[in-house]
Amino acid sequence: MTGIKYVFDDIIVGGGLAGCLMAFELISNGRKVLLIDEGQAHSSSAVAAGIINPITGKKYIKSWNIDLFLPQAVKTYREIEKLLGITILYEKNIVRSLPDISAENQWESRKLDENYTNFIKENADISDFQNEVNISGNLAEIRQAYRIDILTFITSLCRYLEEKGGFLCHTFDVNLLKIEDKQIGYLHFSASNIIFCEGHKGIANPLFPDPGFALTRGEATIINIPESRISKNDKR
């Protein structure tokens, strides 16, 4: 393969949350990584709320495999913080409303289920909210929830890789990709593997005509109340 100047173990296309986590795992296992990302300020990861919520939905169901995934997630993000010298993981209880008697009964049934014990605060602390927020019905409190500062994570990791020559701010063009003798070639770079973490753009990747997923979207409403006396804090 001609024109190659830089050799890596792995090329990752996409520097969102998935791509950066993949890069971190590979780096942690001694791999030399090139991360390619075009650096869009309004990418899905850059504007995501970054909430890990153990109990979700109108029926208050535990998130899939949360007992298995949560300890590993906390461990991984703490290791990332140590490597990059940043703080990105904050433990925060989630307070949510129980708008009617049906919701209250559903929540009470979860409180009696021992599989939910670790994630439910027996008596919700609503003192911060009583005189600040007008909410019909009662409130419930979810424990072991977390907020990830995704933007700080991805910008810090890309900067870390850039300092080591492992980041390319570039719009990936699949037409420039070469695959010869089990080697990947792209521009002046080569690697043994290429991993696509493109998010919604993956649906248009010609290398994967049937990606096996459909597009979706979400919304986060962030409210700033400067004069509020609500004092629940991030927990470290």
C-alpha positions as CSV (number, residue, x, y, z in Angstrom):
1,M,0.0,0.0,0.0
2,T,1.8,3.2,-1.2
3,G,1.8,6.7,0.2
4,I,1.5,5.5,3.8
5,K,3.3,7.6,6.4
6,Y,1.6,6.8,9.7
7,V,0.7,3.4,11.0
8,F,-1.9,2.6,13.6
9,D,-3.5,-0.4,15.1
10,D,-7.0,0.9,14.7
11,I,-8.8,3.7,12.9
12,I,-12.1,5.0,14.5
13,V,-14.5,7.1,12.4
14,G,-16.7,9.3,14.6
15,G,-15.7,11.1,17.7
16,G,-18.9,11.1,19.6
17,L,-19.6,9.3,22.9
18,A,-19.3,5.8,21.3
19,G,-16.2,6.6,19.3
20,C,-14.4,8.2,22.3
21,L,-15.3,5.4,24.6
22,M,-14.1,2.9,22.0
23,A,-10.8,4.9,21.7
24,F,-10.4,4.9,25.4
25,E,-10.9,1.1,25.7
26,L,-8.4,0.5,22.9
27,I,-5.8,2.9,24.4
28,S,-6.2,1.2,27.7
29,N,-5.3,-2.1,26.1
30,G,-2.2,-0.7,24.5
31,R,-3.5,-0.1,21.0
32,K,-2.4,2.8,18.9
33,V,-5.5,4.6,17.7
34,L,-6.4,7.2,15.1
35,L,-9.7,9.0,15.7
36,I,-11.3,10.7,12.7
37,D,-14.0,13.3,13.4
38,E,-15.2,16.4,11.6
39,G,-15.8,18.2,14.9
40,Q,-19.4,19.4,14.6
41,A,-20.4,21.5,17.5
42,H,-24.0,20.4,17.3
43,S,-23.5,16.6,17.0
44,S,-25.8,14.4,19.0
45,S,-23.2,13.6,21.7
46,A,-22.2,17.3,22.0
47,V,-25.7,18.3,22.9
48,A,-26.9,15.2,24.8
49,A,-28.0,15.5,28.4
50,G,-25.8,12.6,29.4
51,I,-28.2,11.1,32.0
52,I,-27.8,7.6,33.3
53,N,-31.3,6.8,34.7
54,P,-31.8,3.4,36.4
55,I,-35.6,3.6,36.3
56,T,-37.4,4.9,33.3
57,G,-40.8,5.1,31.6
58,K,-44.3,5.6,32.8
59,K,-44.3,2.2,34.4
60,Y,-41.0,2.8,36.3
61,I,-39.1,-0.1,34.8
62,K,-35.4,-0.7,35.5
63,S,-33.2,0.2,32.5
64,W,-32.0,-2.9,30.6
65,N,-29.2,-4.7,32.5
66,I,-28.6,-1.7,34.7
67,D,-27.3,-3.9,37.5
68,L,-24.6,-5.2,35.2
69,F,-23.8,-2.1,33.3
70,L,-23.8,0.6,36.0
71,P,-20.8,-0.6,38.0
72,Q,-18.8,-0.9,34.8
73,A,-19.9,2.5,33.6
74,V,-18.8,4.2,36.8
75,K,-15.5,2.4,36.8
76,T,-14.8,3.3,33.2
77,Y,-15.7,7.0,33.6
78,R,-13.6,7.3,36.8
79,E,-10.6,5.8,34.9
80,I,-11.2,8.4,32.1
81,E,-11.2,11.2,34.6
82,K,-7.9,10.0,36.0
83,L,-6.3,9.6,32.5
84,L,-7.4,13.0,31.3
85,G,-7.3,15.0,34.6
86,I,-11.0,16.0,34.3
87,T,-14.3,15.6,36.2
88,I,-17.1,14.3,34.0
89,L,-19.2,11.9,36.2
90,Y,-21.6,13.3,38.8
91,E,-23.9,11.2,40.9
92,K,-27.3,12.9,41.2
93,N,-30.6,11.7,42.5
94,I,-33.5,12.2,40.1
95,V,-36.8,13.6,41.4
96,R,-39.8,12.8,39.2
97,S,-43.5,13.5,39.6
98,L,-46.2,11.0,40.3
99,P,-49.1,12.9,38.6
100,D,-52.0,10.6,39.6
101,I,-53.1,7.7,41.8
102,S,-52.2,5.2,39.2
103,A,-48.6,6.5,39.0
104,E,-48.4,6.5,42.8
105,N,-49.6,2.9,43.0
106,Q,-47.1,1.8,40.3
107,W,-44.3,3.5,42.2
108,E,-45.3,1.9,45.5
109,S,-45.3,-1.5,43.9
110,R,-41.7,-0.8,42.8
111,K,-40.7,0.2,46.3
112,L,-41.9,-3.3,47.5
113,D,-39.8,-5.1,44.9
114,E,-36.4,-6.0,46.3
115,N,-34.9,-5.8,42.8
116,Y,-35.5,-2.1,42.9
117,T,-34.3,-1.4,46.4
118,N,-30.9,0.0,45.4
119,F,-32.4,2.6,43.1
120,I,-35.3,3.9,45.1
121,K,-35.1,6.4,48.0
122,E,-37.7,5.2,50.5
123,N,-38.8,8.7,51.5
124,A,-38.3,11.3,48.8
125,D,-36.6,14.4,50.0
126,I,-38.8,17.1,48.4
127,S,-38.0,20.0,50.8
128,D,-36.0,21.8,48.1
129,F,-39.0,21.8,45.8
130,Q,-42.0,22.5,48.1
131,N,-42.0,26.2,47.8
132,E,-40.2,26.4,44.4
133,V,-42.1,24.2,42.0
134,N,-45.9,23.9,41.4
135,I,-46.3,20.1,40.8
136,S,-49.6,18.3,41.0
137,G,-49.4,15.0,42.8
138,N,-46.5,13.6,44.8
139,L,-42.8,13.2,44.0
140,A,-40.5,10.2,43.9
141,E,-36.7,10.1,44.1
142,I,-34.4,7.7,42.2
143,R,-31.0,6.9,43.6
144,Q,-27.7,5.9,41.8
145,A,-28.5,8.1,38.8
146,Y,-25.6,10.0,37.1
147,R,-24.9,12.8,34.8
148,I,-22.0,12.6,32.4
149,D,-20.4,15.8,31.1
150,I,-20.2,14.4,27.6
151,L,-18.9,17.5,25.9
152,T,-16.0,17.9,28.3
153,F,-15.2,14.2,27.8
154,I,-15.1,14.2,24.0
155,T,-13.2,17.5,23.7
156,S,-10.6,16.4,26.3
157,L,-10.1,13.0,24.7
158,C,-9.7,14.4,21.2
159,R,-7.2,16.9,22.6
160,Y,-5.3,14.0,24.3
161,L,-5.2,12.1,21.1
162,E,-4.2,15.1,19.0
163,E,-1.2,15.7,21.3
164,K,-0.1,12.1,20.5
165,G,-0.8,12.4,16.8
166,G,-3.9,10.2,17.0
167,F,-6.6,12.7,16.0
168,L,-7.6,13.9,12.6
169,C,-10.2,16.7,12.2
170,H,-11.6,15.7,8.9
171,T,-14.9,14.7,7.1
172,F,-14.4,11.0,6.4
173,D,-14.9,10.1,2.7
174,V,-15.5,6.4,2.2
175,N,-14.3,6.7,-1.4
176,L,-10.8,7.3,-0.2
177,L,-10.8,4.1,1.8
178,K,-8.5,1.3,0.6
179,I,-8.5,-2.3,1.8
180,E,-5.6,-4.4,0.6
181,D,-4.2,-7.6,2.1
182,K,-6.1,-7.2,5.4
183,Q,-4.8,-3.7,5.8
184,I,-6.8,-0.5,5.9
185,G,-5.5,2.6,4.1
186,Y,-6.9,6.1,4.3
187,L,-5.0,9.2,3.1
188,H,-1.5,8.8,4.6
189,F,-2.7,6.4,7.4
190,S,-2.9,2.6,7.7
191,A,-4.3,0.3,10.3
192,S,-5.3,-3.3,10.8
193,N,-8.9,-2.4,11.7
194,I,-11.4,0.4,11.0
195,I,-14.3,0.9,13.4
196,F,-17.3,3.1,12.4
197,C,-19.0,5.0,15.3
198,E,-20.9,7.4,13.1
199,G,-24.2,7.6,14.9
200,H,-27.0,8.6,12.6
201,K,-24.6,9.0,9.6
202,G,-24.1,5.2,9.7
203,I,-27.4,4.7,8.0
204,A,-25.9,6.2,4.8
205,N,-22.6,4.3,4.9
206,P,-22.4,2.3,1.7
207,L,-20.2,-0.3,3.4
208,F,-23.3,-1.3,5.5
209,P,-26.3,-1.3,3.2
210,D,-28.5,-2.8,6.0
211,P,-27.3,-1.2,9.2
212,G,-30.0,-2.8,11.3
213,F,-31.2,0.4,13.1
214,A,-33.6,3.2,12.5
215,L,-33.2,6.9,13.2
216,T,-34.7,8.5,16.2
217,R,-34.4,11.7,18.1
218,G,-34.7,13.0,21.7
219,E,-35.1,16.3,23.4
220,A,-33.7,17.8,26.6
221,T,-35.2,20.9,28.2
222,I,-32.7,22.7,30.4
223,I,-34.2,25.3,32.7
224,N,-32.1,28.0,34.3
225,I,-33.7,29.5,37.5
226,P,-31.2,32.0,38.9
227,E,-33.2,32.9,42.0
228,S,-34.2,29.4,42.9
229,R,-33.3,28.1,46.3
230,I,-33.3,24.5,45.1
231,S,-30.0,23.2,46.5
232,K,-29.6,19.6,45.6
233,N,-26.0,19.2,44.5
234,D,-23.8,17.0,42.4
235,K,-22.4,14.1,44.5
236,R,-18.8,13.0,44.1
